[in-house]
């Protein structure tokens, strides 16, 4: 294992710190189990050697020791599997929670990352790593411990055998080192091909209607089959390298057996009865020790996919947050709140600046629209007001009735989420019932209040709280999804409601219903839209233009 490999795998240790007691316990179980197995082999060889050389049946203590060791090994094997599997689930949960927290701090959409790649990291990569930290790591440590114990015993019994063991272990290590480079390169190619395959499948499933409409089924299938064939060829190359390395290790073990016998006979002579009776046990001891190193080397040579997975998970955990942590929190006052943006700049990671020195103010309780061309920055203003992102420069504040400002970067996140609700154009509904969706973020709301929210958005006529809506609301129309997303936000009783293009693709009747709901909401409302029907119902409209330093009011307040 190279220093780089160790560093990559060690970077995931901090999230797993609460599980290190379990990992050490697994190591203790694995070590004891391997020592018991080796003791059985050595004791059996010792009994056979004594019977052959001296013609004596092993004594009662020998039989008792064998029975106890077999029982101990059986018990430890069962216990080790039980403990390691339970630990693996905890490791899996901790890594996924840590990764989710990192993504929550760093919205992937801002960086235009592919969701298929993110899903592969969260699912496939972490699943590869869970068993490494829960079991494989302990097995490697146990193998090294067994080799050192066997080497010490061989050194005490027959020093020449210990020298052969050291030579065999060195050859095994060299073989692993020589095979690691090709295996790592081939494994990286294989992983890259799998990621590309995952991206293609996610794209195809996400655009299933377009695939069917344009008759692209055959193309999708052919691309998937071609990717599978490439992965299979790469996997075959990796297996070929592994077979060569494994064959060399087997030859090395055979050489160790021959070497121990030759070195012992040359050193002590053939006629020494003590040497003859101990020789089978020493051979078993040497084979157990070198085989442990061979197992550890084999495991280490197979770590290249894990190292690549660990690197991707680590990159996900180290994502730079899009919002800085709140270090000097201030509580929000009771009562209505408005919104103020002062000299705000913002740009995406891979795009030119969207907002530059942009300023605007929305009074508490005011209903304001945001208008502008596509790409002007309307959705960006909504995201900044909700603190889904932080501005590159400038200040975003909540404002009370007396004009006092409360910077968003000083408001505790839990309090901010209770205060501000966001409804986006592509707002996602969750798989489950209507009730489950409405209670997201407002779990204490009773059915009566949930029914009232459905009634406000005009949804009670066609859906009930117990209805299942399917994945992302697949069984609903665009207008129905928009109504439920708005009802979900209303259930949170926000003091500020931010709405981004929710009426963009709706029919006129549905747009009128939702626009009227927005007018009647007893909260500060900011609506980004390009639809005149929606904007005309609001108090005033601000023109968003990233090239302008301040918002321009298209219409003064009407109420």
FENLIN-V256403 format. One record per backbone hydrogen bond with DSSP energy under -0.5 kcal/mol. CO is the residue of the C=O (numbers start at 1). NH is the residue of the N-H. Records with the same first field share a line. If there is no record, write none. Layout:
CO = NH + NH
This chain:
2 = 6
3 = 7
4 = 8
5 = 9
6 = 10
7 = 11
9 = 12
10 = 13
12 = 16
13 = 16
14 = 17
16 = 19
17 = 20
19 = 23
20 = 24
21 = 25
22 = 26
23 = 27
24 = 28
25 = 29
26 = 30
27 = 31
28 = 32
29 = 33
30 = 34
31 = 35
32 = 36
33 = 37
34 = 38
35 = 39
36 = 40
37 = 41
38 = 42
39 = 43
40 = 44
41 = 45
42 = 46
43 = 47
44 = 48
45 = 49
46 = 50
47 = 51
48 = 52
49 = 53
50 = 54 + 55 + 56
51 = 55
59 = 63
60 = 64
61 = 65
62 = 66
63 = 67
64 = 68
65 = 69
66 = 70
67 = 71
68 = 72
69 = 73
70 = 74
71 = 75
72 = 76
73 = 77
74 = 78
75 = 79
76 = 80
77 = 81
78 = 82
79 = 83
80 = 84
81 = 85
82 = 86
83 = 87
84 = 88
85 = 89
86 = 90
87 = 91
88 = 92
89 = 93
90 = 94
91 = 95
92 = 96
93 = 97
94 = 98
95 = 99
96 = 100
97 = 101
98 = 102
99 = 103
100 = 104
101 = 105
102 = 106
105 = 322 + 323
107 = 110 + 111
108 = 111 + 113
109 = 112
110 = 349
114 = 118
115 = 119
116 = 120
117 = 121
118 = 122
119 = 123
120 = 125
121 = 126
123 = 127
124 = 128
125 = 129
126 = 130
127 = 131
128 = 132
129 = 133
130 = 134
131 = 135 + 136
132 = 137
135 = 139
136 = 140
137 = 141
138 = 142
139 = 143
140 = 144
141 = 145
142 = 146
143 = 147
144 = 148
145 = 149
146 = 150
147 = 151
148 = 152
149 = 153
150 = 154
151 = 155
152 = 156
153 = 157
154 = 158
158 = 161 + 162
159 = 163
160 = 164
161 = 165
162 = 166
163 = 167
164 = 168
165 = 169
166 = 170
167 = 171
168 = 172
169 = 173
170 = 174
171 = 175
172 = 176
173 = 177
174 = 178
175 = 179
176 = 180
177 = 181
178 = 182
179 = 183
180 = 184
181 = 185
182 = 186
183 = 187
184 = 188
185 = 189
186 = 190
187 = 191
188 = 192
189 = 193
190 = 194
191 = 195
192 = 196
193 = 197
194 = 198
195 = 199
196 = 200
197 = 201
198 = 202
199 = 203
200 = 204
201 = 205
202 = 206
203 = 207
205 = 208
207 = 211
208 = 212
209 = 213
210 = 214
211 = 216
212 = 215
216 = 220
217 = 221
218 = 222
219 = 223
220 = 224
221 = 225
222 = 226
223 = 227
224 = 228
225 = 229
226 = 230
227 = 231
228 = 232
229 = 233
230 = 234
231 = 235
232 = 236
233 = 237
234 = 238
235 = 239
236 = 240
237 = 241
238 = 242
239 = 243
240 = 244
241 = 245
242 = 246
243 = 247
244 = 248
245 = 249
246 = 250
247 = 251
248 = 252
249 = 253
250 = 254
251 = 255
252 = 256
253 = 257
254 = 258
255 = 259
256 = 260
257 = 261
258 = 262
259 = 263
260 = 264
261 = 265
262 = 266
263 = 267
264 = 268
265 = 269
271 = 273
272 = 276
273 = 277
274 = 278
275 = 279
276 = 280
278 = 282
279 = 283
280 = 284
281 = 285
282 = 286
283 = 287
284 = 288
285 = 289
286 = 290
287 = 291
288 = 292
289 = 293
290 = 294
291 = 295
292 = 296
293 = 297
294 = 298
295 = 299
296 = 300
297 = 301
298 = 302
299 = 302
300 = 303
302 = 305
303 = 307
304 = 308
305 = 309
306 = 310
307 = 311
308 = 312
309 = 313
310 = 314
311 = 315
312 = 316
313 = 317
314 = 318
316 = 319
322 = 390
325 = 327
337 = 365
338 = 399
339 = 362
340 = 397
341 = 343 + 360
342 = 395
344 = 358
345 = 392 + 393
346 = 354 + 355
348 = 351
352 = 348
355 = 346
358 = 344
359 = 551
360 = 341
362 = 339
363 = 366
366 = 368 + 525
367 = 539 + 540
368 = 527
369 = 371 + 542
370 = 529
371 = 544
373 = 376
376 = 546
377 = 381
378 = 382
379 = 383
380 = 384
381 = 385
382 = 386
383 = 388 + 389
384 = 387
393 = 345
395 = 342
396 = 408
397 = 340
398 = 406
399 = 338
400 = 403
404 = 400
406 = 398
407 = 410
408 = 411
410 = 330 + 412
412 = 416
413 = 417
414 = 418
415 = 419
416 = 420
419 = 495 + 496
421 = 498
423 = 500
424 = 427
429 = 472
432 = 469
433 = 437
434 = 438
435 = 439
437 = 440
439 = 441 + 442
442 = 445
446 = 450
447 = 451
448 = 452
449 = 453
450 = 454
451 = 455
452 = 456
453 = 457
454 = 459 + 460
455 = 458
459 = 462 + 463
464 = 467
465 = 435
467 = 434
469 = 475
470 = 473
471 = 474
473 = 476
477 = 481
478 = 482
479 = 483
480 = 484
481 = 485
482 = 486
483 = 487
484 = 488
485 = 489
486 = 490
487 = 491
489 = 492 + 494
490 = 493
495 = 524
496 = 421 + 498
497 = 526
498 = 423
499 = 501 + 528
501 = 504
503 = 506
507 = 511
508 = 512
509 = 513
510 = 514
511 = 515
512 = 516
513 = 517
514 = 518
515 = 519
516 = 520
517 = 521
518 = 521
521 = 523
524 = 497
525 = 368
526 = 499 + 528
527 = 370 + 529
528 = 501
530 = 532
531 = 535
532 = 536
534 = 537
535 = 538
540 = 369
541 = 554 + 555
542 = 371 + 544
543 = 545 + 552
545 = 548
546 = 356
552 = 543 + 554
555 = 541
